[in-house]
């Protein structure tokens, strides 16, 4: 949700930094700040709340300087206080940062041992202290110190650094989280979104994952992850104040797929305390852990998120769960028990079927909890309690990042309820917290298979029918994969529970039907392996999405495979969602369909 802007220029930076931040307000934030170089020294102004508070502070305490960085922050590590607001700085270095430094506690302990004193509760502060350590105690230059520090960080992040006394240098880095370079007239810029740079330039270079860049007023030097100097194309963008840009991606959908490491991280940071590994959900005006039953209601992709959550709640919390499609739920006048809680999931918060189901549940005396991406939406306003996903604007009709942030929120909720009910112990809760915190980095690893999935999409694009198979929480993912393919490529696809294969769908297997199987290493692994062998024995052409264990077990049987990271089975749905999204996307591109606005579909369905 956070926003970054940096200016290395010839005019006063601070008013333009604030204007750039204003264009990033749509991401959501609860504090903001800027830092500039004034006579060679780093000076900062930060404020809690809205940009108007920062504006007032800058009017009272003007900030000169032509080199500067700015940030809008959604509180993650540490509360939404001025002290935790970005930029963070030492006397020598200042930084603004999006994403997560997953190993920050390890680095913090190391730097504390070297005598560095931390002043905030953020993970970000380790960046400036580590770079300062390399400057002070290792005698490195700013460029050398930055390159060395980047190699120490794990997680998904984007950041921009400025240095005391270095009026011709600004350094940016991208690792799993977007960062763009803007080319001006005698000035250069960095931003997390080209939308922030629209008033300043329309010439944009989008850094690739792992890139870092040296920025002077007149030029840039881009390095890849190995530190080699590389060329990245500079493109002319048509982004204006009325538009949210595609950041160089061909479609909004692809951009939003690639934003998932960042937004999953943003969502996790809202609900997990990184210092303690504890889940920090808001207080509800009802006892969720004491509910006699949980009823989950949603539509489309949000319904599949709820279906995954059914497995989580029943396994981790031992609470009975019913999950239903909103358009069906209220018309059968479902009996609901006293003390029950109804959970509604909607990206827009305006889906009419879901809203009417919510109102039915209220009339039946249920307490209402909603998960939405739009704080001012009708569903949010009519709920007793709300959890917000941190996906930011999702323009593509086919939901991607909204889905994975819904899953992220639901996972945090299920673990919290499970711990409160005594169904899982503290050790298991911390194991899950650790596994979830690794998801943004692992999601970035999955995105590295994009080219391979693009190649495989050629095979899928030639099919008339496609089957998706999964067991356990992978069954709803199979349904979601089939939905994605249908809605944007218009190829008929169906998802099945793999154990049901022999009860009918196996009759569809032949050499013309691709079968996409999701096989993480979980308790059902061997069962799914048997199902895959049944397909292969009937000349089915299988695309296997699995970790190394699955690949090794089935590599001689299946037609194609994509190796995904090994992970805790609980978080597998978050990672396995990404390849099915990419496969659907590339298939649709090959079919020549309107990826972002597929026929007959709308982003927010406000009619029954």
N, C-alpha and C positions, 0 to 999 in steps of 0.2 A: 504494500500500500504506500510505502514511502516514496518520496520524489527527490531527485538530485538535479542540480544545475551547477555548472562551473563556467567562469568567464575569465579569459586571459586577454585583456583588451587595452584600448587606448582612451576609453571614457569611463566615468564613474561606474563601478560595478554594482553597488548595493541596490539602487532602485531597479535595475534590470534583473538582478537576482530575484528580488521580491516579485516582480512581474512574472518571471518564469515559474516561480513557485505557485503563484496564483493560478497558472494554467495547469498545474498538477494537483489542484485541490480535489478534483474528482476521485483521486485515489483514496481519499480519506486520510486524516491526520489529526494529531492532538497537540502538536507543538511544532515550532519552526525556528530556524536560525540562519544566520549568514556569518561568514568570516572573510576578511580581506587582509591584504598586506598594506600596512600604513607605515611609510618610511622604513620598510624592511622588516617590520614587526607584525606578528599575527594579532589581529583584534577581532573580537566576536560580539555579536548581539543575538540573544536567544530569548524566546518567550513561550510560555505555555499557551495553549488554546489556539485561536484562529490567527490568521496572518495580520488581521487588524491590530492585534496586540504587538506583533513584531513591528508593524508600521509605526505605531505610537512610540515604541522604544527608539526607533531610528530617528523619529522627529526630535525626540528629547536628547538623544545621544547619536548624532550623525556619524556615519562611518564612511570615510573616504577610501581611496584605493581603486586601482583599475584591474587588479587580479583578485578574484574571490570565488567562494563556493557557497551554495545554499542548500537547504534541506527541509522538507516537510516530513515529520516523523509520526508513525503510528506506534504507540508504546509497545515494546516487546520486552527486552531485558531491562527491567526497571520501569517504574511508573511514569506517567506523562508529566514530568516536572521539568523546570528549566534546566536543572543540573544534568538531567539525562538527555536533554535535547541536543541535537547536532547543530553545528559542527563540534567535534571533540578535538582538543588540541593540547600540545605541550608548547614550550617556548619555541620549538624548532619546526613542528609539523602540525597541520590541521587536516581533518578528514570529514567527509560525509559518506554515508554508507547505507546501502540497501542489502537486505538478506541476513544471513546468519554466519557467524564465525563459530563453527561447531566445536572447535577445540579451544575456545577462548579461555576456559577455566585452567586448562593445562598451561597455556601461554601466560595467563595472568599469574599463576603460581611461580612460573619461571622468572617473570619480570619483577615480581615482588621480591624475589630472592636477590635480584640485582639492585634493589634499592628504589625501584620505581613505585610511586604512590598513586593509587587510583582514586578518582574523585566521584565516579558515577557508578551506577549499577548495570551499565550496558556491556554488551560484548564488544561493541565498537571501539571502546577505549583501548583495547589491547593493540589495535592497529597503530595508533600514534606512538604508543610506548615502545612497540617492537621496532618501528622504523627509527625512532629516536635512539634506541639502544644501538642499532647498527651505525647510525651517524656518530654517536658520542664515543662508544666503546670499541667499535670496529674500524672507525676511520673511513667509512664508506662515503661516497658521494650520494646525493639524494636519489639519483637514478639507480645506483647499485643497491642502496638500502631498500628501496621500494621493491626491486626485483627479488632480493633475498627474502623480504617479508612475504611477498605474494606466495612464495613456495612453501611457507610455513602454515598458511591458512587452509583449513578444510571447511567445506560447506558450499553453499551457493551465495554469491555476493557480487555487488558492483560497488565501486568506490572511487572517489576523487580526492587527491592529495594536493595541498600547496605547502610551500616551505618558506620559512623566514629567510629574507635576504635574496630570494630567488624570484625576481619579478618576471623572468622569462621562462618560467617552468610551472606546469601543472601536469600531474600524472593521474591517469585513470586506468582502471582494471575491470575486466568482466570475467566472471566465472559462474555461469549458470543463470545470471540475472542481467537484463539488457542494459547497454550503455551505448550512446551514440555520440559521434564527434560532429560538431558543426563548423563549417568553414565560412568565415566572414571576410570583410574588407579590412585587413590589418588586425583582425581579431580572430580568436578561436574559442570554441565552446565545447562543453561536455554536458550531457543530460541523460537521464534515465528514459526519457520519452522525447521524441522529436517534436511533439506538440509543444513542449516548453520552449523550444528554440524558434518557433514559427515567426515571431516578430523580429528575430535577429538574422536569420538566414534560411535559405531553402536548399542549401548544399550540405548534404548529410552523408557521413560514413558510419555504417553500423558495424561495430566491432564483433568479431566472431568469438565463440566461447573459448576462454583461455587467453585471449588477447590482453595486452596492456599497452598503453600509449603515452609517449612524451608529447606534451603540447606546449608550444611557444606561441607568441602572437602571430607568427607568420607561417608556421608549418607544424607538421606532426611526424612522429616516428612511431610506427606501429610494430609491436613485437608479438610473436605468437607465444604459446605456452613454454616453448623451449628457449625463449629469448631471442630467436632469430628475427631479423627485420623482415617484414612482409608488406606487400601492397594490399590494401583493401579499397574497393571501388567507392568513389564519391558519387552520390546520386542526387539528382534534383527532385525534391519532394514537393507535393502540392498541399501539404498540411496547412490548415488555416485555423483561425480561432474557432471556427464552427465545427471542426472535425477532430476526432481522435485518430492519430496516424497509425499506419500499418508498420511503421518502423522498418521499412525496406522489405517486409515480407509480402509475398504475392497476395495473400488473403488474410483477413482478420483471423480466420480459424487457425491458420498456421502460427500466426503471432501469438495467439492465446494458448495454443499448445505449448509453445516455447516459454511462455510466462509461468508455467506451472511450478518450476522449482522455487521461484520467488513467492508466488501467492500461497503455495502450501506452507512455505516457511513463515510468511506473515501470519497465517491462520494458526499455525502451531505456537508461534510466539505470543499470541493472544491468550492461549489456554494452557500453556505449560511453563512453569517457572524453571528457567534453565539452570539456576543455581542449585535447586533442590531436587529437580526431577519430578516435582509434584504438579498435579493438575489444578489449575486455578480458574475454575469456571465461576461466573457470578452467582450470587445467592439467588435462589428461586423463591417465589412466594408460596411454595408447596414442597412437599417432601417427595422428590422424584424416586429416591431409593426405597421409599415405603409404598410405592404404587402397586396396586393389585394386578395391573395389566398395563402394558404400553401399546397404544394403537398408533401406527405410523401410516400417514396418508400423504400421497403426492401424485404427480403426473409425469409421464415420460421418463427422461433421464433421472430426474429427482426421485422418482419411484424406485429406480434401480439402486440409487444410493441408499434409500430406505431399506431395500431388500438386503443389501450387504449388511446394513446395520442390524437387521434381525438376527443374523448369525452372531454378530458381536455381542449384542445385548443378552441373547440367550446363553451364549457360551461363557462370557466374562461376568455377567451380572446375575445370571440365573433368574431372569425375569421373563414371564410369558409375553410374547410380542405377536401382534397381528399387523401385517403390512398389507395395504390395499391401495388400489387405484382410485383416485378421488372421484372420478366420474361414475364409478360403480358403487362406491362405499355408501353414500348417503341414500341411494335409492332403494337399497334393500333394508333400510331402517334397522341397522345392526344394533343389537342390544349391547349396552356398555355398562360395565360394573361400577358400583360406588367406589370411590377412591382411585379411579382410573385416570391416566394421563394420556392425552392425545398429542402426538408430535407431527407437525406439518413442515414439509420441506418445499421451498420454492425459490428459484433464483431471483425472479422479479418481485416476489411478494404480492403479485397481483393476479395470479392464475385463478380464474373464476371458479373452476371445479374444486380446486383446493380450498378456496375461501369459503365456498358454500358448505363443504364438508366440515370445515372448522366451526362454522356457525351451528351446524347440526350437533357437533360434539359439545359445544357450549350449552346448548339446550338440554343435552343429556347429562349435564352436571360434571363433565370432564374438565380438568385443568388443561390449559392449552400452552404448549411450548412450540415455538416455531424456529426454523433455521432458514434464514433469508440472506440475500446479498444487498438488499435495499432497505436501509434503516427507516425510511419514512413511508414504506409501503403499507398498504391496507392490512395485509396479513400480520405485519409487525405490530401495527397499532391495535389490532383486535386480539392479540395474544396476551396471556398472563405473563409470559417471559419469552425472551428472544435471545438466540445466539446468532451472531453475524459471521458469515463467511467473509474472507478478506480478498475476494477474487478481483475487485475492481471492475470497471465496465467490461462486459462481455458483449461484443458486437455480433460475432458470428452466431447464426441461428442454432447451429448444432453445438450443444453445450460441451465444453471441454474443461476449462479451468474452474468453472462453477461446480462441475461434478466432483472434481478431485478435492476442492475445498469443502464441499458438503461432506464427502467421505472423511476428510481430516477432522472436521468438527464433530461428526458422529462418533468417530473413534475415541476422541477425547472424552465425549460425553459417556460412552459405554464403559470406558475404563473407570471414570469417576464414580459412576453408579455401582460398578462391580466392587470397587474398593469400599464404598459406603455400606454395601450389603454384606461385606465380608466374604464375597465369592472369590476374590483374589487377594493375595497378601501383598505387603509392601514391596517385597523383592520383585514379584511379577509386575507390579505397577511400574516400578523403576525400569525394568527391562523393556516394557512397552514404550515408556517415555523415551528411552534411549533409541529404540528402533524408529519411533516416529521422528525424532530429531535428525536422524540420518536420511530421511526420505528426500528432502530437497536435493542433497548431493547425489543420491542414487537416481533420482528423477533426471538430473542432468546427465548421468551416465546412460540412461535409457535413450535419451534424445540423441546420443551419439550414434544410434543405430538407424537414424533417419534415412540415410542413403540406401541401406540394405532393405528397409521396408519399402522404399520407393521402387526398388527393383522388383520386389515381390508383388507390388501392386499391379504390375503389368500382367501377372498371371491371374490375379483376382479380377481385373477389369474385363477379362475375356470370358468370364463365367456368367451363366444365367442365374445360378443358385449357389449360395455359400452357406455352410453350416459352421456354427461356433459351439464348442463344447467346453464345459467346466464343471467342477464339483465343489461343494461347499460354497464359500463366498465367491468362488470363481464362476458359479452358475449365473448369478446376476451380472457378472462382468461379461459372460458370453451373450446374455440378452442385450446388454448395452453395446457390445461390439456389433452385433447384428443390426441394432437400431441405427447406429452411426452409419454403417454401410448403406442401409436402405435410404436413410433420409437425405444423404448428399450425393450418392452415386446412382440411386434408383435401381440397384441390383437387389433382387430378392434374397434375403438372408434370414436365417432363423437361429436362435440360440437354444440349446438344450442342456439339461442336466446330463452329464456324460453317462451316469448310471441308467438313464432311460433309453440309451441308444438302442439296446436290443428289444425294446418294447415298441418299436415302430420306425424311428428315424433311420435305422440302419438300412432300411429298404431303399433309401435315397442315395446310398453310397455307390459311386462309380467314378471313373477316371475324369469325368467332366465337372465334378463338384469339389472345389477346394474345401477342406475341413480344417478350421483354425482351432487349435486346442491350447488352453491355458493350463499350464502344469507347474505350479510352484512346488517346492519341497515342503509339503505339509502332511498331516495325518492321512490324507486321502491319496497321496502320491502314487502308491502302488496300484490302487484301484483305477486311477486314470491311465496309468501305463497300460493296464490290461485293456481298457477301452480303446486306446490308441492302436494297440496291436490288432484288435478286432476290425478297426477301420482299414489298417494296412493290409490285412489278410484278404480284404475284398477290393483290392486295387484302389483304395481311396488315397488321394494325394493330400497329405497332411502338412500343414504349416504349424510347427511346434514353437510355442512361446514358453520358454522354460529356463531355469538356471542350469548351471553346469551339470548338476546331478541328473537332471532330466535329459539334457543333450547327450551325455555319455550313455545313458540307458537306452536311448531310442534313435541315436544318430544313424544306425544302419537300417532303420525301418521307415523313417519319415522322408518326405520329398524335400522339405525345406525346414530350417530352424533359425531362430533368433535367440541368442543367449542373453538373459536378463540377470540382474544382480541377485545373488542369494540374499534373503531377508527373513525377518521374523514373519511367519505366516499371517499374523494380524495385519501387517502393512502391505502385503502383496497386492490387494486390490488397487491401492494407490499407484503402484508402479506398473501393474499390468494394464491399467486403463490407458496408458500413454501409447504403447504400440498399436492397440486397436484403433485409437484415434488417428494416428499417423497413417495406418494402412487404409482406413476409410478416406482420409483426406487425399492421399496420392492416387487412390483409385478414382475418386471423383474428378480430380484434375485430368487424369488420362481420359475419362469419359466425356470431358468437356462440359460438365454441369456447372451451375452457378453455386459454388461452394458455400459462400457466405449467406446467400439468400435462396435456398433450395425451393423448388416450386411448392406451392400450397401451404408453406409453413411460415410461422411468425415467431419472433423472439419471445413475446409475452402473450399468452393465450388468455384473453379476457372475455371470451364468450364460451358458452357451454356447447 
